[in-house]
Amino acid sequence: MEHNRNPLESLPTANQLRHLAQRDLLSAEALERGLKIINHTPDREKWERFLSIVLLILGAGFTVSGIYFFFAFNWANMHRFFKLGLLEIAMVVSIGLVVWLNLDKLSGKIALAVSGLLVGALIAVFGQVYQTGADSYQLFLTWALLITGWVLISKFTPLWFLWILLFNLALPFYWSQIIGEINNNLFLSLFLLDGGAILIWEIAHARGTEWLQSRWTPRLLSLPTFAVLVIPTITLIFSSARERSNDPWLNLMPVIYFVISLVVLYVYSQKILDLFMLTICAFSLIVTFNIWVFDVLESLDELLLCILSGMFIGQAALVVTWLRKVSKSWEAQNS
Amino acid sequence: MNKQLTLQDTLEKLNDEGYSLPDDYESTVSDMVSKEEKSESPWYVRFFIGLSAWIAAILFIAFLFIADILQNEEIGFIVGLVFCAIAVGINRLGPRNPFLGQLGLAISLAGQILVLIGLYSILDYGIIPTALGLIILELVLLWSYNSGLHRVISTLVILGGILAIFLDLDVLEGANCSVPLLGESPGSGRTGKLASANKYWHCCFLVGITDIAPIGCFRNPLVGYIPVVISHSDIPDVTNRKRFRTWSSQRRSSLVISRMYSFIHSGH
């Protein structure tokens, strides 16, 4: 495998130019010009576009939070029809904006996201006005189900995130309020939800879906996915033999965790290069392994802390070395 | 579709436009970029390294205390200084080796925590002398420890020390002084080492943190935030010292103006 490609043939980065400037190969003026040539320094048009998007998002965010706080602050002074009517008018206006602006534009998508957020406010107000006695999970679940259609047509990642987040909130509330305890079935359900979302995203991305380009979507989803696999695994490590025999899922979750870890390590190092996924997976494995060592070697008392400290350094160094190797190997393949 | 520019194309274009480059720039640049690329990792990998080093350092310090190896804080202070010296030695030995990098960072952090605890005890639990002592240690480490991540940690500790002094003196408004101080730091001293390529983002990060303190000083947080937004809108490249200084001065002026506004409106 060829690893020694000429760096001069690579695509220029701002960091490379800064390094050259620090070594006095480029003057300050040359650096400034160089950054413009490689399109790093934004021009007037890019600044305007950036500010326009930021102000649009801030405006939409502040409007929705303003509506939420308006109801919280003036709750006692408003008649119930006024509360419901106001929210419905706001929803009609935002949907009208969606129709007017068109969903192909960012402004239209943001207007639809605002509508999605207002649905939550409407359900919450409805629940409070008529004292429906609904559980919290019903609020989030109904909210998620009601906006499903909008999510599907929106082609807008933040709205998809909101949708998945609502299910992520509904599930723990369901387990705590209806089932009465947080058990491994909850972790399994959350894993299927978030892991499934990553899988669907990757398949759609591989098929060239235009609006699924940023890798931060699966990356963010990987955090709760690994968390809900690591928590039951650590629970198993500290559990007694009786607890293990009483709960068959307790033994299954670590198996799922290790299988998924192997899949993630293979896929994101061999098929799709994503160092973030590999880092998160490796860190979760290091934490789990060291907790297991802590449990097994507990009799060593304070010496164990010294051993764990050294192990942490060694494992992290191994991971970083491996990550660099994977990255170099991909660079070589693509050059 | 246009062909994408390579690094060589960019440098040739600069040369054509009259920005003079050395005659042998091709071989120099090629060698330099290869070396730099080897040492670069994405931020989340560096975060992972830092987090692991912190966990290792805390575990090691817990071991030293629980095993009663450090019988008192004074011994802890001396051991801490020795650790910092060992960390610098390790850093000099293999600055690009991931294992030595991890080891050095963990030992340095353990040393700094021990020095802090020892100083606090030796100096009769005085916050100002302890903070000053810690700042001196961090300045030495900033100068001697060649690592971007370590320098960010050192600068944050220095910033924490400065804020602790202002808090103890009950003049939190003095926190504004730390803004120009940090703003000027990349443009002064050993520029070659301090102003690394990542310094730009480190600086933005640090300036962002220092904003928290000035905002807290304003009677009206919104008024305090406006100059921050304005000054953040065009943070220049720190390798361009002249521009950075200009920006830093503008930033200070905007903070002063908003402070005056806030002062007048608070009725004093």
Contacts between the chains, C-beta under 8 A, distances in Angstrom:
chain1	res1	chain2	res2	distance
A	6	B	30	6.1
A	7	B	7	6.5
A	7	B	29	7.4
A	7	B	30	5.4
A	7	B	33	3.8
A	7	B	34	5.3
A	7	B	37	6.7
A	8	B	6	6.6
A	8	B	7	5.1
A	8	B	8	4.0
A	8	B	11	7.7
A	8	B	26	6.4
A	8	B	29	6.4
A	8	B	30	5.4
A	8	B	33	7.5
A	9	B	6	5.3
A	9	B	7	7.5
A	9	B	8	6.6
A	10	B	6	6.5
A	10	B	7	5.8
A	10	B	33	7.7
A	11	B	4	6.1
A	11	B	5	7.5
A	11	B	6	6.6
A	11	B	7	7.4
A	12	B	5	6.5
A	12	B	6	6.8
A	12	B	7	4.2
A	12	B	10	4.7
A	15	B	36	7.5
A	15	B	40	7.0
A	15	B	197	4.3
A	15	B	198	7.6
A	16	B	7	6.2
A	16	B	33	5.5
A	16	B	36	7.1
A	17	B	10	7.6
A	18	B	197	4.4
A	18	B	200	7.2
A	18	B	237	7.0
A	18	B	239	5.4
A	19	B	32	6.5
A	19	B	33	7.1
A	19	B	36	4.9
A	19	B	197	5.3
A	20	B	29	6.4
A	20	B	32	6.9
A	20	B	33	8.0
A	21	B	239	4.9
A	22	B	191	7.5
A	22	B	192	6.1
A	22	B	195	6.3
A	22	B	196	7.3
A	22	B	197	7.2
A	22	B	239	6.1
A	23	B	32	6.2
A	23	B	192	7.9
A	25	B	21	6.7
A	25	B	22	6.7
A	25	B	25	6.3
A	25	B	28	6.6
A	25	B	29	6.6
A	25	B	32	7.6
A	26	B	14	7.4
A	26	B	19	7.3
A	26	B	21	7.5
A	27	B	19	6.5
A	27	B	20	7.9
A	28	B	239	7.1
A	28	B	240	4.4
A	28	B	241	7.4
A	28	B	242	6.9
A	28	B	243	7.7
A	29	B	19	6.7
A	30	B	14	5.3
A	30	B	19	3.7
A	30	B	21	7.8
A	31	B	237	6.8
A	31	B	239	6.2
A	31	B	240	6.6
A	32	B	237	7.3
A	32	B	240	6.4
A	33	B	14	6.3
A	33	B	17	6.8
A	33	B	19	6.4
A	34	B	10	5.9
A	34	B	11	7.9
A	34	B	14	5.7
A	35	B	237	7.1
A	37	B	5	7.0
A	37	B	10	5.4
A	37	B	13	5.9
A	37	B	14	7.3
A	38	B	5	6.6
A	38	B	10	5.9
A	275	B	42	5.8
A	275	B	44	7.3
A	275	B	45	6.3
A	276	B	42	7.4
A	276	B	44	5.3
A	279	B	44	5.5
A	279	B	45	5.7
A	279	B	48	5.1
A	282	B	48	7.9
A	283	B	48	5.7
A	283	B	51	7.7
A	283	B	52	7.8
A	286	B	52	7.4
A	301	B	66	7.9
A	302	B	62	7.9
A	302	B	63	5.5
A	302	B	66	4.2
A	302	B	67	4.3
A	303	B	63	7.4
A	303	B	67	7.4
A	305	B	59	4.9
A	305	B	60	7.2
A	305	B	62	5.1
A	305	B	63	3.8
A	305	B	66	6.7
A	306	B	59	7.6
A	306	B	60	6.5
A	306	B	63	4.2
A	306	B	67	7.8
A	308	B	59	5.2
A	309	B	56	4.6
A	309	B	57	7.5
A	309	B	59	3.9
A	309	B	60	4.1
A	309	B	63	6.6
A	309	B	106	7.2
A	310	B	56	7.5
A	312	B	52	5.5
A	312	B	55	5.5
A	312	B	56	4.2
A	312	B	59	6.8
A	312	B	106	7.9
A	313	B	52	7.0
A	313	B	53	7.3
A	313	B	56	4.8
A	313	B	99	7.4
A	313	B	102	4.7
A	313	B	103	5.5
A	313	B	106	5.4
A	314	B	99	7.1
A	315	B	52	7.7
A	316	B	48	6.9
A	316	B	49	6.2
A	316	B	52	3.5
A	316	B	53	7.5
A	316	B	56	7.8
A	316	B	102	5.3
A	317	B	98	4.7
A	317	B	99	3.7
A	317	B	101	7.5
A	317	B	102	4.6
A	317	B	103	7.7
A	318	B	99	8.0
A	319	B	48	7.4
A	320	B	41	7.1
A	320	B	45	6.4
A	320	B	48	7.6
A	320	B	49	6.1
A	320	B	98	4.2
A	320	B	101	8.0
A	320	B	102	7.4
A	321	B	98	5.0
A	321	B	99	7.5
A	323	B	41	7.3
A	323	B	45	5.9
A	324	B	41	7.0
A	324	B	98	7.3
